[in-house]
Amino acid sequence: MGGGGDAGWGDAGGGSGADRVHVASFAELTPLTLYRILRLRSSVFSVEQACAYNDLDGRDIEAATLHLWFDIDPAGPTVTAALRLLTQPDGSHKLGRVVTAPSSRGQGRAGALLDRAMTIVAGDAAVTLDAQCRLEPWYARWGFVRCGADFDEDGIAHTPMRRPSHYGPAPHPVTAPTTSGTPAPGEWPLAGGIST
């Protein structure tokens, strides 16, 4: 591990080659990277979306939790997109804290993170998430389907979604970030995503 380049990083696809998707457990995160991920989550979920909730819920530090983030400049001050992949007691996985910086929305970064997360769990176990309702069609691109009634979480309507364990690899190729700043085909500008 060096600089801001934590364990398991690799090309996200597209871009100039400097764009990177990184994967690490909590123990593998550098203090700077952890700070940058938490800063992004706080700025979007707590400030932009005005959600008063306990982001530091203890799940980030679990041994089986993986943190995925998109970083265009490991020496820079910000992470541009992030998510966490939890392992539940029954062996299934749960995606949460999917977040994209306002300046990076519509560039395929959250999609690249989802692609990588689905590669990690492909064929392994079921995956669940609680999506903001407006993002249900976006998550459906990775095989997620509604699995319950909508509910309110911190003042934002959410939809429980599930991808079955037999689903296999992600059907959707990595959406390359655009250089024009306009959304890539099929990419939704994420105003935060999911908070679990």
C-alpha angles and dihedrals in degrees: 000000000000138000106331093334104111129184122310102013124158144151115307091203126252126032125077096311091258091089110097141188110210129196126194143148118241091261090055096051117103114230090247093052092047090050091050093050093047091046091055092047091049095047093051105032101033102029109025097035094032093226115158103202139130103266092174095067098152095254095101091068098048112121094238096047115108124202118209122190140168115229125180093179118023090191092051128095100253146051109219100208136003146171138175128228114209128195111221123215090257092056096256121123132237126202117212148153091043104176139163127193113245091242091054102046119123093024099103096253098124088046091054089052092050090048091053093045091051090050090054093053100029109146090348105100144328117288125211135186140171105232127194101254095244089058097055093103091048093055090045087071087074095048098266116148132188111268103178148359123306116263139187118251115181092334096311123105112239135187122212110230135184137193112203120239092241093057096101128201122355110280092209121079120226108281106229116227114252122234093212093067091239119121116271114242109291094004117130121209101245115218090194111310121208129356107200 
